[in-house]
Amino acid sequence: MKNTVLFNRVGVMLLKIVKNITIIVLTVVSIVSLFVLYFFHQDIAYAINKDIIKASLSNNSGADSNKKPTIRLSHGDMKYSGKEVFNIMEGVMALDIDGKTDITDQVNVIIVTDTSIGKKIIRYSVVGSNGNLATNERRLNLINYTGPSIHVSNDVVITSEDLDDLVNILIERDAIRADDSFGNDITRTISYNYEAFADSHKCKFTFTVQNVFNDVASKSIFVEVEGSSAGPTLIIARKTVALKKGDVFNPYEYIKSAYDKKDGDLTEFVVLSGKVDTNKEGQYTVTYTLSNLEGVSVTQRLVVYVG
């Protein structure tokens, strides 16, 4: 009887010991797990993401990764005479790599000149859902085509107030017009820039237009802008300078004044272009350009003779 009681007590004690050990082990495992998660969570996340990315890439590394979308041209080379509507996408269809999904609206188109101004190449390109690029092209023959043109009235009057919306103002005055070469008015697509000169009261206005065939025309006029200071003032000490071979040339020492009524001294904003090699005989030109905060530019040029 005593042995049975003793055995039961020992069993109970062993169970308590095992229970306590289990609790201790679980506690230690939990602490270690929290420690690992806290200090190595980025590495664990990276490893998981890497496996996910690897699995994703392996799924895409099959035949689809080599497939390209297709651009179909149901019409061959094109001709255009200006009598009909020009549709650069006529007969064009683009399909994704599955051969079914229509991605024609994602096609990019450019026109380049082939052998002459009236001979063009239309190049189509599109990117498929797997990132692969497809291209196709056809020729375009422009009948009786000479390129775009710009006409600007020689007696146009421009005031400083006109500069912000000059093209539209000149259109209202019937002083400017642009044609795409087929009688289509493209005047409202004209852009322009102007340049003031320190030794002249007139500004140079250059008007530029580009038609749908990617050809450009430009027209320059010299006009005095009424009510304008004609931009900043840039004065250089000399127009020409003669140097001996090997002399030191410092273009900045020839700047006499760089000034604007509104912006003040702008000497540090003068931009130079053109290099002078005093170790080599010859004639060089250095161009000085100065722009004020309104974007009006003035230029001066210095001719340098080395010999």
C-alpha positions as CSV (number, residue, x, y, z in Angstrom):
1,M,0.0,0.0,0.0
2,K,2.8,2.3,1.0
3,N,4.6,1.5,-2.2
4,T,1.5,2.4,-4.3
5,V,1.1,5.7,-2.5
6,L,4.8,6.5,-3.0
7,F,4.6,5.6,-6.7
8,N,1.6,7.9,-7.2
9,R,3.4,10.8,-5.5
10,V,6.4,10.3,-7.6
11,G,4.3,10.2,-10.8
12,V,2.6,13.4,-9.8
13,M,5.9,15.1,-9.2
14,L,7.2,13.9,-12.5
15,L,4.1,15.2,-14.3
16,K,4.6,18.6,-12.6
17,I,8.3,18.6,-13.6
18,V,7.4,17.8,-17.2
19,K,4.7,20.4,-17.2
20,N,7.1,23.1,-15.9
21,I,9.8,22.1,-18.4
22,T,7.3,22.3,-21.2
23,I,6.2,25.8,-20.1
24,I,9.9,26.9,-19.9
25,V,10.7,25.5,-23.3
26,L,7.6,27.1,-24.9
27,T,8.5,30.4,-23.2
28,V,12.1,30.2,-24.5
29,V,10.9,29.3,-28.0
30,S,8.5,32.2,-28.0
31,I,11.2,34.7,-26.8
32,V,13.7,33.4,-29.4
33,S,11.0,33.7,-32.2
34,L,10.2,37.2,-31.2
35,F,13.9,38.0,-31.1
36,V,14.4,36.6,-34.6
37,L,11.3,38.4,-36.0
38,Y,12.4,41.7,-34.5
39,F,15.9,41.7,-35.7
40,F,15.6,39.7,-38.9
41,H,12.2,40.6,-40.2
42,Q,13.6,42.4,-43.3
43,D,15.7,39.4,-44.3
44,I,12.7,37.1,-43.8
45,A,10.5,39.3,-45.9
46,Y,13.2,39.6,-48.5
47,A,13.5,35.8,-48.7
48,I,9.7,35.4,-49.0
49,N,9.4,38.1,-51.6
50,K,12.4,36.6,-53.5
51,D,10.7,33.2,-53.6
52,I,7.5,34.9,-54.8
53,I,9.3,36.9,-57.5
54,K,11.2,33.8,-58.5
55,A,8.0,31.8,-58.8
56,S,6.4,34.7,-60.8
57,L,9.4,34.9,-63.2
58,S,9.4,31.2,-63.6
59,N,5.8,31.3,-64.7
60,N,6.6,34.1,-67.2
61,S,9.8,32.5,-68.4
62,G,8.0,30.3,-70.8
63,A,7.0,30.9,-74.4
64,D,5.0,34.1,-73.6
65,S,8.2,36.0,-72.6
66,N,9.5,35.6,-76.1
67,K,6.3,36.5,-77.9
68,K,5.8,39.9,-79.5
69,P,2.6,41.8,-80.3
70,T,1.7,42.2,-83.9
71,I,1.0,45.3,-86.1
72,R,-1.1,44.4,-89.1
73,L,-1.3,46.7,-92.2
74,S,-4.3,45.7,-94.3
75,H,-3.3,48.5,-96.7
76,G,0.1,48.7,-98.4
77,D,2.0,51.9,-99.1
78,M,-0.1,55.2,-99.0
79,K,-0.6,58.1,-101.3
80,Y,-1.9,61.5,-100.4
81,S,-2.8,64.4,-102.6
82,G,-4.6,66.7,-100.2
83,K,-8.0,66.0,-101.8
84,E,-9.1,63.5,-99.1
85,V,-8.8,63.2,-95.4
86,F,-5.4,62.0,-94.3
87,N,-5.8,59.0,-91.9
88,I,-2.4,57.8,-90.8
89,M,-4.0,54.8,-89.0
90,E,-5.9,53.6,-92.0
91,G,-5.8,49.8,-92.2
92,V,-3.7,49.5,-89.0
93,M,-4.5,47.0,-86.3
94,A,-2.3,45.9,-83.3
95,L,-2.9,42.8,-81.3
96,D,-1.3,41.8,-78.0
97,I,0.8,38.6,-77.5
98,D,-2.4,36.5,-77.2
99,G,-3.3,37.4,-80.7
100,K,-6.7,38.5,-79.6
101,T,-6.6,41.7,-77.5
102,D,-6.8,44.8,-79.6
103,I,-4.1,47.4,-78.6
104,T,-4.4,49.6,-81.7
105,D,-5.0,52.6,-79.5
106,Q,-1.6,52.1,-77.9
107,V,0.3,52.4,-81.2
108,N,2.9,55.1,-81.6
109,V,3.5,56.6,-85.0
110,I,6.3,58.8,-86.5
111,I,6.9,60.0,-90.0
112,V,10.4,60.4,-91.3
113,T,11.7,61.6,-94.7
114,D,12.9,58.9,-97.0
115,T,14.7,60.0,-100.1
116,S,13.1,63.4,-100.7
117,I,10.6,65.8,-99.0
118,G,7.6,64.2,-100.7
119,K,8.8,60.6,-99.9
120,K,8.0,59.5,-96.4
121,I,8.2,56.4,-94.2
122,I,5.5,55.9,-91.6
123,R,6.8,53.8,-88.7
124,Y,4.4,52.1,-86.2
125,S,5.4,50.7,-82.9
126,V,3.6,49.1,-79.9
127,V,4.7,47.5,-76.6
128,G,2.9,44.2,-75.6
129,S,1.7,43.3,-72.1
130,N,5.0,41.4,-71.6
131,G,7.1,44.4,-72.4
132,N,8.2,43.3,-75.9
133,L,8.2,45.8,-78.8
134,A,6.8,45.3,-82.2
135,T,7.3,47.5,-85.2
136,N,6.1,47.8,-88.8
137,E,6.3,50.5,-91.5
138,R,5.1,51.5,-94.9
139,R,5.9,54.3,-97.3
140,L,3.9,57.4,-97.9
141,N,4.0,59.3,-101.2
142,L,2.9,62.9,-101.0
143,I,1.7,64.2,-104.4
144,N,2.7,67.7,-105.5
145,Y,4.1,68.4,-102.0
146,T,6.5,71.2,-101.2
147,G,6.3,71.3,-97.5
148,P,4.7,73.8,-95.1
149,S,4.9,77.6,-95.5
150,I,4.5,80.7,-93.4
151,H,3.6,84.2,-94.6
152,V,4.1,87.2,-92.3
153,S,3.2,90.7,-93.3
154,N,6.3,92.9,-93.7
155,D,4.6,96.0,-92.2
156,V,3.3,94.3,-89.1
157,V,3.2,96.5,-86.0
158,I,4.0,94.8,-82.6
159,T,3.6,96.4,-79.2
160,S,4.9,95.1,-75.9
161,E,1.4,94.1,-74.9
162,D,1.1,91.9,-77.9
163,L,3.9,89.6,-76.9
164,D,2.0,87.3,-74.6
165,D,-0.5,86.2,-77.3
166,L,1.3,87.4,-80.5
167,V,0.2,84.7,-82.9
168,N,-3.5,85.0,-82.2
169,I,-3.2,88.8,-82.4
170,L,-1.5,88.6,-85.8
171,I,-4.2,86.2,-86.9
172,E,-6.9,88.7,-86.0
173,R,-5.0,91.4,-88.0
174,D,-4.7,89.0,-90.9
175,A,-1.0,89.5,-90.7
176,I,0.2,85.9,-90.5
177,R,-0.8,82.5,-92.1
178,A,0.6,79.0,-92.3
179,D,-0.2,76.3,-94.8
180,D,0.6,72.6,-94.7
181,S,1.3,72.5,-98.4
182,F,-2.2,71.1,-99.3
183,G,-4.2,74.2,-98.6
184,N,-5.0,73.3,-95.0
185,D,-4.7,76.2,-92.6
186,I,-2.3,75.4,-89.7
187,T,-1.7,79.0,-88.6
188,R,-2.8,78.4,-85.0
189,T,0.0,75.8,-84.5
190,I,2.7,78.4,-85.1
191,S,5.2,79.0,-82.3
192,Y,7.6,81.9,-82.1
193,N,10.6,83.4,-80.2
194,Y,12.2,86.8,-80.4
195,E,15.6,88.2,-79.8
196,A,16.7,91.8,-79.0
197,F,20.0,93.3,-80.0
198,A,21.9,95.9,-78.0
199,D,23.0,97.8,-81.1
200,S,19.6,98.0,-82.7
201,H,16.1,99.2,-81.8
202,K,14.5,96.2,-83.6
203,C,13.9,92.7,-82.4
204,K,14.2,89.5,-84.5
205,F,11.0,87.5,-84.5
206,T,11.2,83.9,-85.8
207,F,7.9,82.1,-86.4
208,T,8.0,78.3,-86.8
209,V,5.3,75.8,-87.8
210,Q,5.3,72.0,-88.2
211,N,2.8,70.0,-90.2
212,V,1.5,66.5,-89.7
213,F,4.2,65.1,-92.1
214,N,6.9,66.3,-89.6
215,D,8.2,69.0,-91.9
216,V,9.1,72.5,-90.5
217,A,9.0,76.0,-92.0
218,S,10.1,79.2,-90.4
219,K,10.0,82.9,-91.2
220,S,12.0,85.7,-89.5
221,I,11.2,89.4,-89.5
222,F,12.8,92.4,-87.8
223,V,10.4,94.7,-86.1
224,E,10.7,97.5,-83.5
225,V,8.5,96.6,-80.5
226,E,6.5,99.7,-79.5
227,G,6.4,100.5,-75.8
228,S,9.2,98.1,-75.1
229,S,12.7,98.6,-73.8
230,A,13.8,96.1,-76.4
231,G,15.2,93.8,-73.7
232,P,18.3,94.0,-71.6
233,T,21.4,95.9,-72.6
234,L,24.5,94.0,-73.4
235,I,27.6,96.0,-74.5
236,I,31.0,94.5,-75.2
237,A,34.1,96.7,-75.3
238,R,35.1,95.6,-78.8
239,K,33.7,93.9,-81.9
240,T,37.1,92.3,-82.9
241,V,40.3,91.5,-81.2
242,A,43.6,90.3,-82.6
243,L,45.8,88.0,-80.5
244,K,49.2,86.5,-80.9
245,K,49.6,82.8,-80.9
246,G,49.9,81.6,-77.3
247,D,48.3,84.7,-75.8
248,V,45.8,84.3,-72.9
249,F,42.2,85.0,-73.9
250,N,39.6,85.9,-71.3
251,P,36.2,86.6,-73.0
252,Y,34.7,88.0,-69.8
253,E,37.0,91.0,-69.7
254,Y,35.3,92.3,-72.9
255,I,31.9,92.6,-71.2
256,K,31.4,96.3,-70.6
257,S,27.8,96.3,-69.5
258,A,25.0,93.7,-68.9
259,Y,22.0,95.5,-67.5
260,D,18.2,95.5,-67.5
261,K,15.9,98.3,-66.2
262,K,13.8,96.0,-64.2
263,D,16.4,93.3,-63.2
264,G,19.5,95.5,-62.7
265,D,23.0,94.2,-63.2
266,L,22.9,90.9,-65.1
267,T,26.7,90.5,-65.8
268,E,26.9,87.1,-64.0
269,F,24.1,85.8,-66.2
270,V,25.8,86.4,-69.5
271,V,26.2,83.0,-71.4
272,L,29.1,82.4,-73.7
273,S,29.4,80.1,-76.6
274,G,32.2,79.4,-79.0
275,K,35.8,78.4,-78.1
276,V,39.0,80.2,-78.9
277,D,42.2,78.1,-79.2
278,T,45.1,80.6,-79.0
279,N,47.6,77.9,-79.7
280,K,46.2,77.5,-83.2
281,E,46.0,80.3,-85.8
282,G,42.6,81.2,-87.2
283,Q,39.5,83.2,-86.9
284,Y,37.1,82.5,-84.0
285,T,33.7,83.9,-82.9
286,V,32.5,84.2,-79.4
287,T,28.8,84.8,-78.9
288,Y,27.5,86.5,-75.7
289,T,23.9,86.0,-74.8
290,L,21.9,87.7,-72.0
291,S,18.3,87.1,-71.1
292,N,16.2,89.0,-68.5
293,L,13.6,87.5,-66.3
294,E,10.9,88.1,-68.9
295,G,12.8,85.8,-71.3
296,V,13.9,88.6,-73.7
297,S,17.3,87.8,-75.1
298,V,20.1,90.0,-76.5
299,T,23.2,88.8,-78.2
300,Q,26.6,90.2,-79.1
301,R,29.5,88.7,-81.0
302,L,33.2,89.1,-80.7
303,V,35.5,88.0,-83.6
304,V,38.9,86.8,-82.4
305,Y,41.9,86.6,-84.8
306,V,44.8,84.5,-83.7
307,G,48.0,84.7,-85.7
